[in-house]
Structure formats: C-alpha cells, structure tokens
Amino acid sequence: MPPAHRLIICTDAKNEADDQFAIVHALLTSTLDVRGIVPSHFGRPGSMVASREEVHLLLELLGTAVVVADGSPHALPAAETPVPSAGARLIVAQARAESSRLYVAVLGPLTDVASAILAEPSLRERDVVVVWVGGPPYEGVPAYAPEFNLINDVAAANVVLQSGLEVWQIPMPVYTMVGVGHAELEERLRGTGPVGDYLVDQLVAFNATVDYGPMDFRSLGDSPAIGAVMNPAAGRWSIRAAPRFTATGELAAGDPGRTVRVCESFDTRWLLEDMFAKLRSAEPRS
C-alpha cells in the first residue's frame, strides 16, 4: 500500500467557521499524514493566538496529538522580508526531511509559506505543493471584494505565486460553492459525538454574529484544499499564468513563465459526503 500523503495545514482557524471542518476531515482521513498544523493570523492583533487556541480545542475534542507550530502574528512587512516563525521553520524542516512530496494546505493567508521561501530559497528545489484557498475570480464579478485570504497578506501571495514552487489555487468561484445549510448539518452531524456537535454549534453561533442579514447556511470553503490532496481528480484544473496582485487585491500581470494550477470546479458531493461519513463513523468520546 502506498504511503499516506505528507501534509501540513496552515489555518486561520478562528476567523470563521469553516476551517474547523477541513481540519477535522484531514485528521480523520487515513490517506493523509498530517505532520503539523500552523495557526495563522487573519489580519487582526491576537488573531494567530486565537487560531492556535481553536486548533488545540479541536485536537482535544478528537483526542488526537499533532504538532502545532505557531505561525506569524502578522503579515509580511515587505515582499523581501520574512517573518520568522515556528510554522515557517516546520515547513522548511518537513520539506527537507524526506524526498516524498509534501503538501501544504493553506486555508488563510500565505504568510508562513512565503516566510519559509524567503528564509530558505532552496525550498524551491524540493517536491512541495502549496494548495491555497484564496484569490479573486479570474473572470466575472467577485462575490465580494477584496478576497479575504489574499488581502490579509498580498505581499506573501505575490512571493509564493512568483516563487516557482508548485501552487494549486482554489479561488473564490470554487470555494464559495461548497454550501451546507443548518438543517443539513443538524440532520447529518448532530448527535454523532462531541466533535460533530461542536462543528454544528460553532457554525450556527458564528452565523448569528454576521452583519449582512439572517442566514442558515455557510460555505465550507476551506474543505476543497483537503479534498484536493486526497483526490486531485475531484477537481477540474487549468494552467494559467501566475498573477501578481495589487495592494487592493486585484489581478495584475506576473513574471513571464510563472504558472499556477487553478481549480475551476470541485466535486462537492464527494467531498461533503466523505467528511460526513468519517465524522459519523469516528469513535465518539464519552
């Protein structure tokens, strides 16, 4: 049997309510070897610490031990300036540790991957794939602007997309389509155990805080990053010229010859059903 995919997850876990589903899905998947979780900032003071606390809560609920390495507390100060962090060092160490491919699923800003590249340029020569949920649509009108994961560190996005490292991008038109409703979550996950109940409760509670009207649904937009590592064929991909981004988060021309693998659509039926099934069959804790 082939070895599990080595994976590091970078996550702004306390930003909204979808990172939690992606993290749990990864940890319940036997074909993924999660080598560490890097809590990320999300543009506000103290946000990395909040993400770290949320990661530890999820691990406690799962009864699972995984390396947690703090990411940067803030964005890059400039495109040439890394922000040293335990998370960036973990990425470099895991890239060097083995010759097998290392996936880095980034569910927030690209700060820690960019810092790893700037601190250790030889990372470009390793078999590393960055799977990033972020960026505006390449065509059409965005659902909102600026795109959140991008605008929290535009400099880092430019460093990573122009680095020559292999990048799989899951932009706004794809990640916004992974929708679930409160009723579905109650039906599928309520009563499955502490993890399932927490995932439902925290999503419903978060939705009650949003200021753009009542809602009983949410996009689990970070989950395709985990699904893409599990099953790349679940996505429809295109190769595009890797863009740069303006300070306001708009697309601009990048360096000639740089490319990015862009997800155009994803099999959300398989993705959500696989997550529901693993949560329902996981051993509940008393």
Beta strands, then each sheet from edge to edge (+ up, - down):
strand 1: 5-11
strand 2: 32-39
strand 3: 102-106
strand 4: 128-133
strand 5: 166-170
strand 6: 179-181
strand 7: 217-219
strand 8: 235-241
strand 9: 244-245
strand 10: 251-252
strand 11: 259-266
sheet 1: 2+ 1+ 3+ 4+ 5+ 11+ 8-
sheet 2: 6+ 7-
sheet 3: 9+ 10-
end
